[in-house]
Structure formats: C-alpha cells, structure tokens
Amino acid sequence: MITYMLCLVLFLVGLYCVLRKRNLIKIIIGIGIMDYAVNLFLVLIGYRSGGRAPIFSKDQVISNMVDPLPQAMALTAIVIGLSLTLLLVSVAIRIYDRYGTFDITKIDRLKG
Amino acid sequence: MIALFIMIPAAAAFMIALAGKMHRRVPQAVSVLATGSLFILSIACIVMMAQASSAGRAPILIFRTGNWLPPAGIPLIIDALSAFMLAVMNLIAVSVAVYSISYVKKYTDTWKFYTLFMLMVSGINGVLLSGDIFNMYVFLEIAAISGYFLVAFGTEAEELEASFKYAVMGSVASIFILLGIAFLYSRTSTLNLAGIASAVSAMDPNEGVLLLISVLFLMGFGLKAALVPFHGWLPYAHSSAPAPISAMLSGVSIKVLGIYALARIFFNVIGMSPAVSGVIIALAVISMLAGSILAFGQTDIKRLFAYSSISQIGYVALGLGIGTPLGIMGALFHLCNHSVFKSLLFLNSGAIERVTGTRDLGRMHAVASEYPVVGYTNLIASSSICGIPPLGGFWSKLIIIFACMQAGRPALAFIAVAVSALTLAYYFKALTPALFGASGLAESRARADLPLSMAGPMLLLAVLSIIGFIMLMPNTANKLLKDASSVLSEGNSYARTVSDTFIPPADTARTPKARGGLK
C-alpha cells in the first residue's frame, strides 16, 4: 500500500513541475517524472504476492510468477516517452535559437 | 486485409524516408497513391459490411494479428462505426495529400513532411481499427506525436511555441489516459475491448475504480477532443500549423483521437452512466458557448476557424451525451460533416494565404471576385457550418436539436439553436468584408495564382458538403449511418458481436471450449 502512495507522490511531483516551473527544460523533466511514475504504477499492479520474475527457463518449474503483461506495457510506454522527450528537447533548443530564453513566461508571442 | 490500413501508410512513410531525397516528386507520388488506395480500401470495407449485413451475418470484420486468440492476441476490428469513420477520415487524408503537393513548396526538406504525414495517417487508422485498449493508446501516441512534429514544421518562432505548448498539454493528457488504462487493467485483467466490456458489465457499477477510470479518460480524451476546460492548446496549434496540417488536425485528429476514442470507451466498454452523460453534456454546452463567444473578436482567419472547431465539437459531444439513438446518429453525421467542412475551410485559409499573402481578416478584401474558387468554396463551407439549408450542416444540426427535444430537454435544444445563430453571426461578420467587400481598398501587390492541386481538393470537398444530405436518404446511405450509430447506442452488442463472430485461425482442429472464450 505504501508503495502505491509513494508512486502517487512521484506523479504529483511531476505534475507540480509541469504546472509551476518556468524553465522549459524543467517542464520537460516534469513530464519525464510523470512518465516514470505511471510506468512504475504499471509494474506495481502486475505484482502477485510471492511471485518471481516472469522469465522462462527450460528446466525450472514455475509455480508463481508476476504478471508479465504490465511489464510489456511499461516497456512500450518507455519508448513512447523517449520519442516525446526527443521532440520536446529539440523544439526547446530551436525555441532558444528564436527567442533567446528558456523562460516560458517570456515565450508568449502568440496572442490568446 | 484489414491490416493494410496500417501497413500501407507505415510502408509509405518508410519508403519516403529512404527514397524521398532522390527526386522531389517521389514523396508526393507515394503519399497520394497511398492515401488514395486507403480511401478505396475503406469504401471496399463499407461495401463488404453492407453485403454481410444484408446476408444476415453480423457486419463486423476481425483480423487477429499473428493468429493469436485474445486475451493474448491483439485483434483489429472493423465494425460499422469504424468503417464509417475510416471512409471519412481517409477521404480527408487524400484531399490533404493532394493539396500538399503545391503547399509544401515553401518549405525545405519536403520529404520529412510527407513521412510525418503518412505516420499520422497510420496512427489515425490504427486507433480506428484497434480492438485492444493499449494498442489504441500506442496508435494514439503515434498520431499525436506526428502531429506535434508537424505543427512545428515551419520552425518559425510562433510555430515552435505553439508546438511546445501543444506537446506539453497533449502529453499530460496521454499520461492520464495511460494511468486510466493501468487502473482498468488492474481491475479487469484483460486489455481486449470486448473482454473489458464483459468484465465491467459483471462488476458493480458504483465501484469507485470505475468512477476514477471514467474521470481519467474524460480528462485525457477530452483534451484530445478539445472540450472546454481542456481546449487551451487548440487555438495555438491549429492556427500555427501549416494549412494542410491544420486541416488534418482539426478535421481528423480531434475527431478520431478524441471523440471516437471517448465514444468507443464510454459506450461500448465502460458503459454510460447518467453521471458520465451529465458531465459530457455539461462540457459540451460550455464548449459550444465558449467557442462561439471567443470566436467573435478574432482577426486571424485560422484562429477564427480554430475556435469554431471547439464550438462544433461541442455539438458532437452534446449528441453523444444525450445518448438516444437519434442523438448518436446526429452526432456521427455532424462529425462527418464537420470533418469535410472544417478541412475545406482550413485548406481554403491556406489558399487565401497564398493568393493574398496575409492571414489577417482586416487586410483582405474582395477575395471572391478575384479568385472565385477560393471565395465560393469558403462561402459554401461557412454556410454549411452555420446550418443553412439545404447544405449538409443544416441536417446534422437539425437531427441533434430534434434529439434534444425528444429526450425531454428543451433547454439544450434552445442552447443549440442559439449557438447556431451565434455561429452564423461571427462567420458572416468576419468573412463578408474579406470575401465580398469593396476591392478598391486592396493594396496592389503581385497576385499569385491558385494551382490546380490546391483547387481540386477544395472543389471536391465543397461538392461533398453540398450533397451531404445523401447520407440521410432512406434505405441507401441511411443504412450506413444507422449501423454506425447502433454500434454505439446498443453498447453491449459490441462485446457480444466480437465474441460470436471471428475468422477461425489456420488450424482447424479447434476444441469447442476454446471457441468463444474471451476471458
């Protein structure tokens, strides 16, 4: 139970970063932290008590194993998070070329 | 055959990435061929489903990837709703591909544009086909991330800023969706949509987890669909993107990644409770009002169209929230109509930008007299969105208003009519001086002319918006719309149809026990 609470705290830390930080790079890091929290949550929900890692080996009899499907989902989500981080960082670098700053309160040329 | 919908655009994307630099016509030819064949394929699917339903079989096509049975395998499913939306969205994709031939000449490295565009098309098709919730999430991310890249394609300062804000908001929404999928999996132990549907129907509907999952999905997909508290990214992204990409984003992405995913999950999988439909109706009403009111002061033509998109998606969400069969039919018809009109309007705005050199409504005068194609297609699309009979938009709004009255909520019908009047007001206030005003005020500058590859798709979409009422003609096209809406209105028929109908795998020695099992 305590691990789920800590996972939620990690998610909220990431959300706070995205909402309140002014530096573009810190916002990107905040999105990364939220990604990690959700991946951690995915792996946690696969846990079966007393289970071992879901790795197939020929001469062992497997009695109890954790659920492998959320681990597959977490791997896919990690890859998606990678491509998203790649996009965000490259856009942030180009924004620095154009605007000269990373401060999001100053990057405001589009009127509402 | 169903997998071709995803394989063709993905293969086209990789082919363009490998061979696109050889000659500048290669990416254009490949993308037009790919999207054209996708559109023909989607029409073929509709024909096959009509044949199947007239022969008495259930109108559904299932492809099990790798011949693995669920819950381990991922099925790709075309039912009436998916077929309907595939046809509409691939039509928009073809138009945008043809339009881009001339439009992207102002950018360098045009093969990158086409690669990203084909990846976006494959993501959209994947979301429409997917029978597995995590597969739907993966394709949703493919389409969304391609969209973030494409909004930033021009790499001007404003486009980059818009892309960054869109990407941050969109990725927060995707993380909420993934969290919802994690909770759903932890409760039902299956990712298959039909399997989740049968597991959820066996649960107590008042469970707290279902409420949490509903809220997370509403937040996540609501942002993709630009319902009002989550609409902040849309004016930035749609006005700063290149015009064909604005057409794709506004005509396809917010419909498929937002409304279709929301409808599929809430109608077929989780089940609409009165609380959820109440929330959707509330969000829809606020979207309709806020979109219209915010559109009044806009001077940039693309921003005007972006706020109008928010308002019209509110109409679609209103029809879905009401939940009666007539309401769902009106919502789907309005979704199809709005895709056609809004794409036409955004392609038009790109054409206006090319022929007059500006996007500011205050500086354009009498476009229609000098460029009749641009001016009159704009007039047709705007009139259709405002709901002027006998163009298509009138019929779909009428059905939604009737559905509100029929469901016993005349207040909603009154709001829908009022918003329609507001729509008429801001469109004609903004566009009449630009299109039909006095031409003496125009500055003299070098006039560009409109190439055929830009005019062709606009004319096609304008013709389609005029004849849009064909979808309502009884016993012909009406059947398609009715089948599509009945998939949603009889929510649990989805799970039953999927588990009863399948294409048997290659080995015929099947035990009866393994036949119908989706658990």
Chai-1 contact restraints between the chains, C-beta under 6 A:
chainA,res_idxA,chainB,res_idxB,connection_type,confidence,min_distance_angstrom,max_distance_angstrom,comment,restraint_id
A,I31,B,S171,contact,1.0,0.0,6.0,A-B,restraint_1
A,M34,B,I175,contact,1.0,0.0,6.0,A-B,restraint_2
A,V38,B,I175,contact,1.0,0.0,6.0,A-B,restraint_3
A,V38,B,L178,contact,1.0,0.0,6.0,A-B,restraint_4
A,V38,B,L179,contact,1.0,0.0,6.0,A-B,restraint_5
A,F41,B,A182,contact,1.0,0.0,6.0,A-B,restraint_6
A,L42,B,A182,contact,1.0,0.0,6.0,A-B,restraint_7
A,I45,B,S186,contact,1.0,0.0,6.0,A-B,restraint_8
A,M73,B,F134,contact,1.0,0.0,6.0,A-B,restraint_9
A,A77,B,L178,contact,1.0,0.0,6.0,A-B,restraint_10
A,I80,B,E141,contact,1.0,0.0,6.0,A-B,restraint_11
A,S83,B,I145,contact,1.0,0.0,6.0,A-B,restraint_12
A,L84,B,S171,contact,1.0,0.0,6.0,A-B,restraint_13
A,L87,B,Y148,contact,1.0,0.0,6.0,A-B,restraint_14
A,L88,B,A167,contact,1.0,0.0,6.0,A-B,restraint_15
A,V91,B,A152,contact,1.0,0.0,6.0,A-B,restraint_16
A,V91,B,L160,contact,1.0,0.0,6.0,A-B,restraint_17
A,V91,B,S163,contact,1.0,0.0,6.0,A-B,restraint_18
A,V91,B,F164,contact,1.0,0.0,6.0,A-B,restraint_19
A,R94,B,T155,contact,1.0,0.0,6.0,A-B,restraint_20
A,R94,B,L160,contact,1.0,0.0,6.0,A-B,restraint_21
A,I95,B,L160,contact,1.0,0.0,6.0,A-B,restraint_22
A,R98,B,A157,contact,1.0,0.0,6.0,A-B,restraint_23
A,I107,B,E161,contact,1.0,0.0,6.0,A-B,restraint_24
A,R109,B,E158,contact,1.0,0.0,6.0,A-B,restraint_25
A,L110,B,E158,contact,1.0,0.0,6.0,A-B,restraint_26
A,L110,B,E161,contact,1.0,0.0,6.0,A-B,restraint_27
A,L110,B,Y236,contact,1.0,0.0,6.0,A-B,restraint_28
